[in-house]
Protein backbone atom coordinates (compact mmCIF):
# COMPACT_ATOMS: atom_id res chain seq x y z
CA UNK A 1 0.00 0.00 0.00
CA UNK A 2 1.07 3.58 -0.55
CA UNK A 3 2.83 5.50 2.21
CA UNK A 4 3.57 9.20 2.42
CA UNK A 5 6.46 10.52 4.46
CA UNK A 6 6.71 14.21 5.31
CA UNK A 7 9.75 16.11 6.41
CA UNK A 8 10.48 17.83 8.61
CA UNK A 9 8.01 16.72 11.29
CA UNK A 10 8.06 20.18 12.79
CA UNK A 11 9.49 23.55 11.95
CA UNK A 12 9.92 26.81 13.83
CA UNK A 13 10.80 29.83 11.70
CA UNK A 14 11.13 33.54 12.25
CA UNK A 15 8.48 35.67 10.59
CA UNK A 16 9.61 36.71 7.15
CA UNK A 17 11.74 33.63 6.51
CA UNK A 18 11.17 31.14 3.70
CA UNK A 19 10.59 27.46 4.34
CA UNK A 20 10.03 24.19 2.51
CA UNK A 21 8.09 21.07 3.48
CA UNK A 22 8.62 17.83 1.61
CA UNK A 23 6.35 14.89 0.94
CA UNK A 24 7.75 11.63 -0.43
CA UNK A 25 5.62 8.80 -1.70
CA UNK A 26 6.46 5.08 -1.79
CA UNK A 27 4.59 4.82 -5.12
CA UNK A 28 3.83 6.99 -8.13
CA UNK A 29 1.52 9.85 -7.29
CA UNK A 30 -1.60 10.25 -9.43
CA UNK A 31 -3.05 13.10 -7.45
CA UNK A 32 -1.17 14.94 -4.71
CA UNK A 33 -3.07 17.27 -2.41
CA UNK A 34 -1.83 19.75 0.15
CA UNK A 35 -4.03 20.60 3.12
CA UNK A 36 -3.59 22.83 6.15
CA UNK A 37 -4.99 21.99 9.57
CA UNK A 38 -5.14 24.23 12.58
CA UNK A 39 -4.84 22.32 15.82
CA UNK A 40 -8.13 20.62 16.69
CA UNK A 41 -9.87 21.85 13.55
CA UNK A 42 -10.74 20.58 10.11
CA UNK A 43 -8.52 20.39 7.06
CA UNK A 44 -8.46 23.19 4.52
CA UNK A 45 -7.61 22.37 0.91
CA UNK A 46 -4.64 24.31 -0.46
CA UNK A 47 -3.59 22.84 -3.78
CA UNK A 48 -3.80 19.84 -6.06
CA UNK A 49 -1.00 18.59 -8.34
CA UNK A 50 -1.36 15.87 -10.93
CA UNK A 51 1.23 16.22 -13.66
CA UNK A 52 4.94 15.54 -13.36
CA UNK A 53 6.81 18.83 -13.09
CA UNK A 54 3.64 20.73 -12.23
CA UNK A 55 3.91 23.82 -10.06
CA UNK A 56 1.10 25.87 -8.55
CA UNK A 57 1.10 29.01 -6.45
CA UNK A 58 -1.44 30.73 -4.28
CA UNK A 59 -0.45 33.93 -2.54
CA UNK A 60 2.89 33.10 -0.88
CA UNK A 61 2.60 29.31 -1.08
CA UNK A 62 4.04 27.30 -3.97
CA UNK A 63 3.66 23.57 -4.43
CA UNK A 64 5.60 21.41 -6.87
CA UNK A 65 5.39 17.82 -8.03
CA UNK A 66 8.62 16.31 -9.33
CA UNK A 67 8.95 14.85 -12.82
CA UNK A 68 8.91 11.28 -11.52
CA UNK A 69 5.75 12.02 -9.54
CA UNK A 70 7.04 10.59 -6.28
CA UNK A 71 7.89 13.72 -4.39
CA UNK A 72 6.21 17.03 -3.73
CA UNK A 73 7.33 20.15 -1.96
CA UNK A 74 5.47 23.05 -0.41
CA UNK A 75 7.34 26.32 -0.21
CA UNK A 76 6.24 29.34 1.79
CA UNK A 77 7.86 32.67 1.00
CA UNK A 78 8.16 35.38 3.65
CA UNK A 79 6.28 33.43 6.31
CA UNK A 80 3.70 35.13 8.51
CA UNK A 81 2.07 34.05 11.79
CA UNK A 82 -1.06 33.22 9.79
CA UNK A 83 0.89 30.44 8.07
CA UNK A 84 1.23 28.55 11.34
CA UNK A 85 -0.51 25.20 11.49
CA UNK A 86 -0.13 21.61 10.41
CA UNK A 87 0.50 20.95 6.74
CA UNK A 88 -0.54 17.58 5.35
CA UNK A 89 0.04 16.02 2.00
CA UNK A 90 -2.50 13.53 0.73
CA UNK A 91 -2.42 11.14 -2.19
CA UNK A 92 -5.23 9.67 -4.21
CA UNK A 93 -4.99 6.38 -6.06
CA UNK A 94 -5.00 5.93 -9.81
CA UNK A 95 -8.75 6.57 -9.94
CA UNK A 96 -8.14 10.00 -8.33
CA UNK A 97 -11.10 9.97 -5.98
CA UNK A 98 -11.52 11.58 -2.60
CA UNK A 99 -10.13 8.50 -0.88
CA UNK A 100 -6.84 9.99 0.29
CA UNK A 101 -3.86 8.62 2.14
CA UNK A 102 -2.25 11.31 4.25
CA UNK A 103 1.24 11.91 5.50
CA UNK A 104 1.81 12.41 9.19
CA UNK A 105 1.84 16.19 8.89
CA UNK A 106 4.40 18.95 9.42
CA UNK A 107 3.77 21.36 12.28
CA UNK A 108 4.82 24.90 11.46
CA UNK A 109 5.30 27.64 14.05
CA UNK A 110 6.09 31.18 12.92
CA UNK A 111 7.64 33.43 15.53
CA UNK A 112 6.75 37.12 15.23
CA UNK B 1 -19.31 31.04 2.41
CA UNK B 2 -20.87 27.57 2.54
CA UNK B 3 -19.38 25.18 5.07
CA UNK B 4 -19.63 21.63 6.33
CA UNK B 5 -21.23 21.45 9.77
CA UNK B 6 -20.64 18.61 12.21
CA UNK B 7 -22.41 17.77 15.45
CA UNK B 8 -21.67 17.13 18.21
CA UNK B 9 -18.31 18.84 18.52
CA UNK B 10 -17.43 16.54 21.39
CA UNK B 11 -19.10 13.38 22.67
CA UNK B 12 -18.13 11.25 25.62
CA UNK B 13 -19.60 7.77 25.76
CA UNK B 14 -19.23 4.50 27.59
CA UNK B 15 -17.73 1.49 25.84
CA UNK B 16 -20.41 -0.57 24.17
CA UNK B 17 -22.77 2.35 23.58
CA UNK B 18 -24.03 3.40 20.17
CA UNK B 19 -22.92 6.75 18.81
CA UNK B 20 -24.22 8.76 15.88
CA UNK B 21 -22.14 11.56 14.43
CA UNK B 22 -23.92 14.00 12.18
CA UNK B 23 -22.80 16.11 9.28
CA UNK B 24 -24.52 18.65 7.08
CA UNK B 25 -22.50 18.84 3.86
CA UNK B 26 -22.48 21.74 1.44
CA UNK B 27 -25.76 21.57 -0.46
CA UNK B 28 -24.50 21.00 -4.01
CA UNK B 29 -21.93 18.38 -3.08
CA UNK B 30 -22.37 14.85 -4.38
CA UNK B 31 -19.49 12.88 -2.85
CA UNK B 32 -19.27 12.42 0.90
CA UNK B 33 -16.60 11.00 3.16
CA UNK B 34 -15.76 10.19 6.72
CA UNK B 35 -12.19 10.32 7.94
CA UNK B 36 -10.82 9.92 11.43
CA UNK B 37 -7.71 11.00 13.28
CA UNK B 38 -6.62 9.23 16.42
CA UNK B 39 -4.65 11.61 18.65
CA UNK B 40 -1.09 11.90 17.41
CA UNK B 41 -1.69 9.74 14.35
CA UNK B 42 -2.40 10.27 10.66
CA UNK B 43 -5.75 11.26 9.22
CA UNK B 44 -7.30 7.99 7.96
CA UNK B 45 -9.97 7.36 5.35
CA UNK B 46 -13.01 5.46 6.58
CA UNK B 47 -15.67 5.50 3.88
CA UNK B 48 -16.91 7.28 0.79
CA UNK B 49 -20.55 7.66 -0.18
CA UNK B 50 -22.08 8.57 -3.52
CA UNK B 51 -25.52 8.26 -5.03
CA UNK B 52 -26.90 6.97 -1.73
CA UNK B 53 -24.51 4.08 -1.37
CA UNK B 54 -21.04 3.31 -0.12
CA UNK B 55 -18.52 3.55 -2.95
CA UNK B 56 -15.37 2.62 -1.02
CA UNK B 57 -14.51 1.69 2.54
CA UNK B 58 -11.34 0.98 4.46
CA UNK B 59 -10.47 -2.00 6.62
CA UNK B 60 -11.29 0.12 9.66
CA UNK B 61 -14.91 0.44 8.51
CA UNK B 62 -16.13 -2.92 9.77
CA UNK B 63 -19.63 -4.14 10.64
CA UNK B 64 -19.72 -1.85 13.67
CA UNK B 65 -19.81 1.19 11.40
CA UNK B 66 -22.57 2.38 9.10
CA UNK B 67 -23.36 5.52 7.15
CA UNK B 68 -26.52 6.94 5.71
CA UNK B 69 -27.99 10.06 4.20
CA UNK B 70 -31.65 9.55 4.97
CA UNK B 71 -33.13 12.92 4.11
CA UNK B 72 -30.81 14.17 1.38
CA UNK B 73 -29.13 16.64 3.70
CA UNK B 74 -27.72 15.04 6.86
CA UNK B 75 -24.94 12.52 6.44
CA UNK B 76 -24.44 10.33 9.49
CA UNK B 77 -21.83 7.93 10.80
CA UNK B 78 -23.06 5.38 13.30
CA UNK B 79 -20.85 3.26 15.51
CA UNK B 80 -22.97 0.44 16.89
CA UNK B 81 -20.98 -0.64 19.91
CA UNK B 82 -18.09 1.67 20.68
CA UNK B 83 -14.66 0.44 21.72
CA UNK B 84 -11.90 2.30 23.49
CA UNK B 85 -9.91 2.41 20.25
CA UNK B 86 -12.74 4.29 18.52
CA UNK B 87 -11.71 7.39 20.45
CA UNK B 88 -10.68 9.85 17.78
CA UNK B 89 -11.60 13.01 15.91
CA UNK B 90 -14.04 12.15 13.14
CA UNK B 91 -14.13 14.40 10.10
CA UNK B 92 -16.89 14.61 7.55
CA UNK B 93 -15.91 15.85 4.09
CA UNK B 94 -17.64 16.50 0.82
CA UNK B 95 -16.95 17.39 -2.74
CA UNK B 96 -18.81 18.38 -5.85
CA UNK B 97 -16.40 16.49 -8.06
CA UNK B 98 -14.76 13.09 -7.88
CA UNK B 99 -11.29 14.26 -6.78
CA UNK B 100 -9.38 14.72 -3.59
CA UNK B 101 -10.29 18.41 -3.35
CA UNK B 102 -12.45 18.03 -0.27
CA UNK B 103 -14.27 20.40 2.04
CA UNK B 104 -13.88 19.21 5.61
CA UNK B 105 -15.99 19.92 8.67
CA UNK B 106 -14.44 20.99 11.96
CA UNK B 107 -14.67 17.46 13.32
CA UNK B 108 -16.45 15.60 16.11
CA UNK B 109 -14.26 14.45 18.94
CA UNK B 110 -15.35 11.07 20.30
CA UNK B 111 -14.07 9.91 23.66
CA UNK B 112 -14.89 6.33 24.65
CA UNK B 113 -14.48 5.50 28.34
Boltz contact constraints between the chains, C-beta under 6 A:
constraints:
  - contact:
      token1: [A, 31]
      token2: [B, 100]
      max_distance: 6.0
  - contact:
      token1: [A, 33]
      token2: [B, 100]
      max_distance: 6.0
  - contact:
      token1: [A, 41]
      token2: [B, 106]
      max_distance: 6.0
  - contact:
      token1: [A, 42]
      token2: [B, 91]
      max_distance: 6.0
  - contact:
      token1: [A, 42]
      token2: [B, 104]
      max_distance: 6.0
  - contact:
      token1: [A, 42]
      token2: [B, 105]
      max_distance: 6.0
  - contact:
      token1: [A, 42]
      token2: [B, 106]
      max_distance: 6.0
  - contact:
      token1: [A, 42]
      token2: [B, 107]
      max_distance: 6.0
  - contact:
      token1: [A, 43]
      token2: [B, 104]
      max_distance: 6.0
  - contact:
      token1: [A, 45]
      token2: [B, 101]
      max_distance: 6.0
  - contact:
      token1: [A, 48]
      token2: [B, 101]
      max_distance: 6.0
  - contact:
      token1: [A, 92]
      token2: [B, 100]
      max_distance: 6.0
  - contact:
      token1: [A, 96]
      token2: [B, 99]
      max_distance: 6.0
  - contact:
      token1: [A, 97]
      token2: [B, 98]
      max_distance: 6.0
  - contact:
      token1: [A, 98]
      token2: [B, 31]
      max_distance: 6.0
  - contact:
      token1: [A, 98]
      token2: [B, 33]
      max_distance: 6.0
  - contact:
      token1: [A, 98]
      token2: [B, 95]
      max_distance: 6.0
  - contact:
      token1: [A, 98]
      token2: [B, 100]
      max_distance: 6.0
  - contact:
      token1: [A, 98]
      token2: [B, 102]
      max_distance: 6.0
  - contact:
      token1: [A, 99]
      token2: [B, 45]
      max_distance: 6.0
  - contact:
      token1: [A, 99]
      token2: [B, 48]
      max_distance: 6.0
  - contact:
      token1: [A, 99]
      token2: [B, 56]
      max_distance: 6.0
  - contact:
      token1: [A, 100]
      token2: [B, 100]
      max_distance: 6.0
  - contact:
      token1: [A, 102]
      token2: [B, 42]
      max_distance: 6.0
  - contact:
      token1: [A, 102]
      token2: [B, 43]
      max_distance: 6.0
  - contact:
      token1: [A, 104]
      token2: [B, 42]
      max_distance: 6.0
